[in-house]
Amino acid sequence: MSSRGHSTLPRTLMAPRMISEGDIGGIAQITSSLFLGRGSVASNRHLLQARGITCIVNATIEIPNFNWPQFEYVKVPLADMPHAPIGLYFDTVADKIHSAYTWVKARRPIIRPNVGFWRQLIDYERQLFGKSTVKMVQTPYGVVPDVYEKESRHLMPYWGI
């Protein structure tokens, strides 16, 4: 989700600006023109208007675009699964989003793209720049992006119920 107009990123990382919208997370202001939220946030017209949001990137299968006339919609119909072809949408969405993963993670720590999405992001970065800044590494809990390596050292095995 973004506001119209592009601004430069602030010089320093600011503390997360969470706007409560329920239990886990709600909506986070990433930059002056970029917000990130759960799918249900897109159904809260009042919150969207109050934040000056004008474009919604809907990266879900289950939540429809509401097609309210005051918002531009970009539909990215993806399941949050490692095999989902997120790479098909990079060019479309890249024109709307100008922030890096680490910037988003600093403001909304709950985000964690799955391993399949990471592999596609790494391939996309390699296509664009001829190299990648993230690599996949083996941990006791499986292969993870190296940006998760430090936090995965403290994980305990979870086998489910």
C-alpha positions as CSV (number, residue, x, y, z in Angstrom):
1,M,0.0,0.0,0.0
2,S,1.4,3.4,-0.8
3,S,0.5,7.0,-0.9
4,R,0.7,9.0,-4.1
5,G,4.0,10.7,-4.8
6,H,7.5,9.5,-4.1
7,S,9.7,10.7,-1.3
8,T,13.3,10.0,-0.4
9,L,13.9,7.6,2.4
10,P,14.7,9.3,5.8
11,R,18.3,9.5,6.7
12,T,18.0,7.3,9.8
13,L,15.8,4.4,10.7
14,M,12.9,5.6,12.8
15,A,11.1,3.5,15.4
16,P,8.3,1.4,14.0
17,R,5.0,3.4,13.7
18,M,2.4,0.8,14.4
19,I,-1.3,1.7,14.0
20,S,-3.3,-0.8,15.9
21,E,-5.9,-2.6,13.8
22,G,-6.5,-5.8,15.8
23,D,-4.3,-8.6,17.2
24,I,-1.1,-9.2,15.2
25,G,0.4,-6.2,13.6
26,G,-2.3,-4.1,11.9
27,I,-0.6,-1.6,9.7
28,A,2.9,-0.3,9.8
29,Q,4.2,2.9,8.2
30,I,7.3,2.0,6.3
31,T,8.1,5.4,4.7
32,S,6.1,8.5,4.3
33,S,4.5,7.0,1.2
34,L,4.5,3.2,2.0
35,F,2.5,1.2,4.4
36,L,2.4,-2.6,5.1
37,G,-0.5,-4.4,6.6
38,R,-2.4,-7.6,6.9
39,G,-5.0,-8.4,4.2
40,S,-7.8,-7.3,6.5
41,V,-6.4,-3.8,6.6
42,A,-7.4,-3.3,2.9
43,S,-11.1,-3.7,3.9
44,N,-10.9,-0.8,6.3
45,R,-11.7,2.2,4.1
46,H,-11.7,4.7,6.9
47,L,-8.2,3.6,8.0
48,L,-6.9,3.7,4.4
49,Q,-8.3,7.2,3.8
50,A,-7.0,8.5,7.2
51,R,-3.5,7.4,6.3
52,G,-3.7,9.0,2.8
53,I,-3.3,5.6,1.1
54,T,-4.2,5.7,-2.6
55,C,-2.8,2.4,-4.0
56,I,-3.3,-1.1,-2.6
57,V,-1.1,-4.0,-3.7
58,N,-3.3,-7.0,-2.8
59,A,-0.9,-9.9,-2.5
60,T,-3.5,-12.5,-1.5
61,I,-5.7,-15.1,-3.1
62,E,-8.5,-15.0,-0.5
63,I,-9.2,-11.3,-0.2
64,P,-10.8,-9.6,-3.2
65,N,-10.1,-6.1,-4.3
66,F,-12.8,-3.8,-3.0
67,N,-12.6,-1.6,-6.1
68,W,-13.5,1.6,-4.3
69,P,-13.0,4.4,-6.8
70,Q,-10.6,6.4,-4.6
71,F,-8.0,3.6,-4.6
72,E,-5.8,2.1,-7.3
73,Y,-5.5,-1.6,-7.0
74,V,-2.7,-4.0,-8.1
75,K,-3.7,-7.6,-7.6
76,V,-1.0,-10.2,-7.0
77,P,-2.9,-13.4,-6.5
78,L,-0.4,-15.5,-4.5
79,A,-0.6,-18.1,-1.8
80,D,2.0,-17.7,1.0
81,M,3.7,-20.9,-0.2
82,P,7.3,-21.6,-1.2
83,H,6.2,-22.7,-4.7
84,A,4.0,-19.7,-5.5
85,P,5.4,-17.8,-8.6
86,I,6.0,-14.4,-6.9
87,G,8.7,-13.6,-9.5
88,L,5.9,-13.1,-12.1
89,Y,4.9,-9.9,-10.3
90,F,8.2,-8.3,-9.5
91,D,8.3,-5.9,-12.4
92,T,4.6,-4.9,-11.9
93,V,5.0,-4.2,-8.2
94,A,8.5,-2.8,-8.3
95,D,7.1,0.2,-10.0
96,K,4.9,0.8,-6.9
97,I,7.3,-0.1,-4.1
98,H,10.7,1.6,-3.5
99,S,11.8,0.1,-0.2
100,A,14.3,-2.7,0.5
101,Y,13.5,-5.8,2.6
102,T,15.7,-4.6,5.5
103,W,13.9,-1.3,5.7
104,V,10.5,-3.1,5.9
105,K,11.8,-5.6,8.4
106,A,13.0,-2.8,10.7
107,R,9.5,-1.3,10.8
108,R,7.5,-4.5,10.7
109,P,9.6,-7.3,12.3
110,I,6.8,-9.8,11.8
111,I,7.4,-10.1,8.1
112,R,9.2,-13.2,6.9
113,P,8.9,-14.2,3.3
114,N,9.0,-18.0,2.8
115,V,12.1,-19.7,1.4
116,G,10.5,-20.1,-2.1
117,F,9.8,-16.4,-2.3
118,W,13.4,-15.7,-1.2
119,R,14.8,-17.9,-3.9
120,Q,12.8,-16.0,-6.5
121,L,13.8,-12.6,-5.1
122,I,17.5,-13.7,-5.2
123,D,17.1,-14.8,-8.8
124,Y,15.3,-11.5,-9.7
125,E,18.1,-9.5,-8.1
126,R,20.7,-11.5,-10.0
127,Q,18.7,-10.8,-13.3
128,L,18.7,-7.1,-12.6
129,F,22.2,-6.5,-11.2
130,G,24.2,-9.6,-12.2
131,K,24.7,-10.5,-8.5
132,S,22.7,-11.1,-5.4
133,T,23.2,-9.6,-1.9
134,V,21.5,-12.5,-0.2
135,K,22.4,-16.2,-0.4
136,M,20.7,-19.3,0.9
137,V,22.6,-21.1,3.7
138,Q,22.1,-24.5,5.4
139,T,21.1,-24.4,9.1
140,P,20.1,-27.2,11.5
141,Y,16.5,-26.3,10.6
142,G,16.9,-26.3,6.9
143,V,18.0,-23.9,4.2
144,V,17.3,-20.2,5.0
145,P,18.4,-16.8,3.6
146,D,21.6,-15.7,5.2
147,V,19.6,-12.7,6.6
148,Y,17.8,-15.2,8.8
149,E,20.9,-17.2,9.8
150,K,21.6,-15.3,13.1
151,E,18.0,-15.5,14.4
152,S,17.7,-19.2,13.3
153,R,20.6,-20.2,15.7
154,H,18.3,-19.6,18.6
155,L,15.3,-21.6,17.3
156,M,14.2,-24.8,18.9
157,P,12.7,-27.6,16.8
158,Y,8.9,-27.5,16.5
159,W,7.2,-30.7,15.3
160,G,3.6,-29.4,15.5
161,I,0.8,-31.0,17.4
